[in-house]
Amino acid sequence: MRNNIDKETYTWTIKVFTLLGILLLLVNVFLFFSQNQAHAMAFKFSSAVMFLLLAVVVWLRLEYLKVFKVAVYKARRVPMWASIFVFVAVAFSRIF
């Protein structure tokens, strides 16, 4: 038996990830407009973490659709996996 996510856990996880994403977005904006040269690497790292967070959120949504809305999952699984791949690729290109 697979470990499935229930709706309440999904809702709370999305709320926590949304809060982290908003905080990370504020940090990215601050680092983008910062004049300090040392903040360039911090901006690259924080934007990479933001893209990885986006990939995790899309993957979590995909798992939710797989359990609760199978028809929607079958229609959207390929584009969602493609977007997960793109988010991870962009994150690693930001880091290296």
Summary of the structure (lengths in Angstrom):
residues: 96
radius of gyration: 15.9
end to end distance: 38.7
largest distance: 53.2
contacts: 242
relative contact order: 0.14
helix: 86%
strand: 0%
